[in-house]
Amino acid sequence: MIEGLDTPCKGNILVVDDNANNLRVLSSILTKHGYYIRKALNGEMAITAAHALIPDLILLDINMPSMNGYEVCTALKQSEKTRNIPIIFISVLDNVLDKVKAFQVGGIDYITKPFQLEEVIARIENQLKIQRLQAELQEKNRILEEKNILLRTEIEQRKNAENALKKANLKLQKLACIDGLTKVSNRRKFDEYFKQEWVRLVRQNHPLSLILCDIDYFKAYNDTYGHPAGDECLKQVAQAISQAVKRPADLVARYGGEEFAVILPHTNSLGALSVARNIQHKIQQLDIKHCASDVCNIVTISLGICTMVPTGEKSLDSLILSADKALYQAKQTGRNCYCTYLHQSEGESFKCGDFQGEFLQKTQE
């Protein structure tokens, strides 16, 4: 139990970030999940807070003025009092060298912003579990030193505990649902989450929106600039889409190849359209040159949008199919735009446009 609190909590976590809004959002989320949260806006405050009350775990940003996250971690690891605190770096930096440096200075894990809530909670719980098991092992070692008669039994228990740790880590790796290249959710995670939200919204009778995104003339981009440049393009596009999707409940996934999907629970057609506009705007801001495109001299994206209120009579595949039809219509319309699938009694229709203006086109009536 944390001193000053009436009820036990899942863990005492120190969150360090110079962005007050990031602190507020992350602290609110973790508090709702049963953690006791303390906040620090800079490195000096973080070191003082850690020495005043040893946290079970520290979530540490890297880019901070005066004293960056690497320097804070180094200082904590040099102190006998704070050296064993597990530190998870959480940063927008996605370069391999940045991650390697984080582990070199003593970090135990690394999460890239924008993060998925499920990933943050899973990694925190895993590290706290490891910490608890390590504490148990230390206690068992103390008992071994005092009672030699139990030596063999205690050693065997320690081996079993270590094997349990290895199995837990292996299980976590197998359950990883992140696309290795783009660092957004992969197709497996998309399928699981889409089914989960469909079933949940059937009960709640709330809308579910889906946006399918496809990079325009991506094959031509690969042929012109090479596959390494194509991979970098995919990474940047994935992160731009993630930045355009604000809510923790929304999911951005790599659907396949150069195609991405965005699941928007509790979102009507106007909300989905707003997200699509934001995605298109973020992609344009990337300003990735694409001389082989027939629609623009930079990389652009086509989007298909569909919104449904899930019911027992409808199949979740119907939402995917309708969004795919809208994406096809966006490409037929000329690419670099979005199209919304409309359900009408006289047939199918599509409303298409881009973030600069809209136009209406109906087909298959």
N, C-alpha and C positions, 0 to 999 in steps of 0.2 A: 504494500500500500504506500502511495506517495504521501509524505508528511503534509498535513494541512487539508487532505482530501478525506471525505467520509467513506468513500467506497473504493475498492481496489480497481486498478486500471490495467490495460494490456501492456503498457510500457511507457517509459518516460523518454520522450523524443525532443531533441533540440533541433529546430529548423533555422538554417542560416541563409539569408538571401537579402541583398540590398534593395530588392524591389518589394515595396510594402504590399502591393496587390498580390504578388506571388505568395508572400508569406500568409496573407489573409486567406486566400483560396485554399492553399495546401493545409494550413492549420485547421481550417473549418472542416475539411474532408476527413483529416485524421482524427480530429476530436470526435466526430460522429461515429468513427469506427472504434472508439473506446480507448484512445491514447491520450496521455497527459502531454500537452504540447507547450514548450517554451520557444520564444522567438528571439532572433538576434539579427540586426540590420547590417552588421559589419563584423570583420574578423576579430577586432579587439573585444567587442561585446561577447562574441561567441566563446573566446578563450576564458574570459571572466566568468561567464555563466557555467561553463563546463567544470571549472574548478570549484565553484560555489556549490553546485549540486551535480554529481556525476550522472549524466544521462545514460539510458540503456543503449541509445543509438543517436547518431547525428546525421541529418540530411544537409549536405553542404554544397552551396553554389560555388562556382569557380570565379566567374567574372565579377569581382567586387573592387571598389576603389580602396586605395591605401594598402590593403592587405588582401591578396587573392586567396582562393580556396586552397591552393597547393601550399601556400605559406602557413595558413591556419592549421592544416592537417599536419605539416611538419612540426610545428610548435607543440601541438597536442601529443604527438608521438614521442617527442623528446622529454615530456614530463612524466615522471613515475606515476603520478596520480591519474593522468588521463590517457596514458599510452594504450590501454586495452579497450578503449571505447571504439566500437565498430563505426566506421564512417562510410556512408554511401554518398558519392558525388552525384548531383543532379544538375545537369547543365545543358545549354543549347549547343555546346561544342561537341561535334560528332566526328572529329578527326581521330584516326587510330592513335596518333602520337599523343593527343590530349588524354585519351583513355589510358594509354600505357603509363604516362606520367602520373595519372591519378593513382594507379596501383603501386607505382614505384615509391610514392611518398607515404603510402600506408593505407590508402583506401581499400575497402573490402568489396565494393560493388560500384557500378556506374549506371545511371539512368539518363537517357537523352530526352531533353525537352523538345517539343511538347510530349508529355508523358501520357500513357494510358493509366487510368486510376487502378485498374485491376493489376497491372504490372507493379506499380508502386507498392500496393498493399501486399502482394505476394512476396516481393523482395524483402520488405520490412519484416514480415512474419517469418520468413526463412532465416534471416539474420538473427532475429531475436530467439528463434528456436535453437540455432547454432550456439548462441551466447548462453542460453540456459543449459544446453547439454554440456558445454565446456565447463560451466560452473559445477555441474554435477560430477564431471570427471575430476575436477580439482578436489572436490570433497571426498571422492572415492580414493584419490591418491593420499589424502591426509589420513584416511582410515587405514590404508595399506601400511603406512609408516608406523602407525601405533599398534596394529594387530597383525603380526606376521603370520598368525595361524590362518588368516583369511586371504593370504596372498594369492593363491592360485584362483580362487573364486573371484576376487576383485579384478584380477588381470583379465579374466575371461569376460567379465561384465564390461570392462573398458573396451575390449575388442568388439564386443557386440554393439556397444554404443557408437564406436567409430564406424562400424559397418552400417549402422542405421543412418549415420550422417551421410555416408557415401551414397546409400540408396536414395536418401531424401534429395540429395543434389542431382543424382542421375534422373530421378523422376521429374524434378523441376525442369531440367534441360529438355526432356522428352515432351513435356507439356508446353514448351515455349511456342508461342504462336506469333512470332515476329518474323517478317520477311527479312532474310539475311542481307539483301542488297539495300532496300529502301528504308528499313527500320520501322515501317508501319506494319499493321497486322497483315498476316498472310491469308490465303484463301481458306485454310482450315478454320481459322478464327472467324472469318467472315461467315462461313456456313453455320458454325455453331451459334454465333451471336444473332445472326439473322433469324434462325429458327427460334431461338430463345425469346427474342423480342416479338416475333409474330405471335407465338403462343400467349405471351403475357398481354399483348395488346388486344388479342381476341377477347380475353376476359374483361379488360378495361374499356373496350369499345372506343379506343383512341386511335388517331391516324398514325401510320408509319410511312415515311418517305424514303425513297431510294434514288441515289444519283449514280449513274454509270459515266465514267470519264475516260476518254480515249485521246491520246496524244496524236495530233494531226501529222500525217506523213512521217511517222516515226521510222519506218523502214528506210525511207529516203534519207533521213537524218543519220541513221547508222551507216548507210552506204557512203554517205558524203564525209562524215567526220570520224567514223570508226566506232567499234563497239565499246571501247573504254569511255569515249565521250558520250555514247548512248547510255551507258550505265550511270554516268555522272548526271546526265539529263534526267533520268528516272528518279535519282535520289532527290534532286532539287525540286522536281515536280511533286513528288510524294510529300516532301516537307512543306511546300507551298500549300498543298491541299489541306494538310494537317493544320496549318496556321489559320486557314480560312474556316475551319470547323471548330467552334468555340467550346461546346458543352462536353463535359466528361462522359455523358451517356451516349454521345455520337461516336461512331466508329469509322475510321478511314482504313481501307484495306487495299492491298495489291490484288486485283481480281484475276490478273493473268497478263503476262507480257507487258505491253505499254498501257494496259487498262486498269483503272482504279475504281473502287466503289465506296460510296459513303452511305452509311445507314443512319437515319435520323428518326429516332423514336419520338412520339408525341409531337410530330411536326406536320402541319398542314401544307397545302401546295404553295401558299404564299411564303411560308417559312423556308421551304425547300428551294424555292426560286431565289430567295435572298441569299441563301448559302451558295447556290450555283453562281450567282453574279459575283459573289466574293471570291469564289475559287477562280473564276475566269480572270478577275482583276489581279489576283495574286500571281497567276501564271504569267500575265503580261508584264508584271513588275519584275519578274526574273530576267527578262530581256535576253533570253538565250538565242543567239543568232542561228538562223535556219535558212540558208540560201536556197535549199532544195524544196522548200514549201511552195505550194501553188496559191496559198491564201495570204501569206504574210512573210516578212523577212526575219521573223523571230518565231520561236516555238509557241504554238497555240494548242488549244484543247477543245474538243467537242463533248457536250454533256447531254445525257438523256435522263429525264426526271419523271418519276411517277409517284403518286401518293394514293394510298388505299387505307380504308379502315378494315383491318383484318376481321374476317368472320369465319365460322365453321364451313360455310359454303364455298369460300374462296381458297385457292391453293396459294401458298407463298411463292410458288413458281410463276404464278400469274403476274405478280408484282415485278419479278425479275424480267419476265418476257416483255412486259409493257415498257419498262425502263429501257430495255434493249431496243425495242422498236423506236422509242423516242431518240435514242442515240443514233440509230440508223438514219432516222429522218434528219437529225442535225447534220450528219455527214452528207446526205443527199441535198440538203438545203445549201451547202457550201462550206461546211466546217467552220471552226472558230466561232461557234455559237452554242446555245443550249436550246433544247426542245422539251416541252412538257407534254406528256401523254394525257389526253383528256378523254374521260368516259362519257359518251353521249348516247342517247337512245337511238339516234339515226346512224350511229357508226363511230369509228375511231377518228380522232382529230388531234392535231398537234399545234401547240402555241410555241413559236420559236423566237429567239432574239439573242442579243448580246448585252453586255453591261453598258453599252453606249446608247442603246435604243432597242425597241421591240418592233416585231412585225408578226402578223398572223398568217398562218398557212394551214389549210385543212386538206386532208387526204383520206382516201379510203372510206368515204361516207356512203 
